[in-house]
Amino acid sequence: MNSGLAPEGSVFINFRLYVPDPKEHGFRWIDIKQLRFSAGSSDDTELLVALIGHEQFRDDYAGGGVLPEGTRHGPYWLRLITPDLYEFVSQEKAVQILRKWVDPFWEVPIELEADLQREVFGRLAAADGIYYLSELGDEAIHDWGRVHDCFHEFVLIDRSAGRITLVVAADD
């Protein structure tokens, strides 16, 4: 399927690399995938459809990586994810969700905070549209999808840069 999106790059932030005690980080990580879209791309819904149909979206986020014929996305069956499941949220709401997830029980190391500011919160600030994947419920969770304790997914649309960014924050 030609989605009109071209992979541009990715970033992986593994909290384990920032702390001396491996139990302190809660097995948290953030995966960021960037894709380019053409200036002629129309509305946000069409961009969400293109993203969901793109090979880079076929990632179980449990070590398997992107699978061209994959049937899973995070903890969910891919076939059950549709654009209408993404809620438009404000930058403030997105930051609130991520902050609550990142630092409820510990002081975030300075280096991690700097990387989060640059790679996550800076991208949120630049986005024209931020969409948050609603929890799909038990019936949508695939056969081993409960490996994730928390799973937060945001799609950031930055029209001036012609970029759509998939941000997945999870722990396992």
Secondary structure, DSSP 8 states (H G I E B T S, - for coil): ---SEEEEEEEEEEGGGG-SSTTTTTTEEEEEEEEEE-TT---HHHHHHHHHHSGGG-B-SSS--B-TT--EETTEEGGG--GGGEEE--HHHHHHHHHHHHSSSS---HHHHHHHIIIIIHHHHH-SEEEEE----GGGB-TTGGG-SEEEEEEEEETTTTEEEEEEEEE-
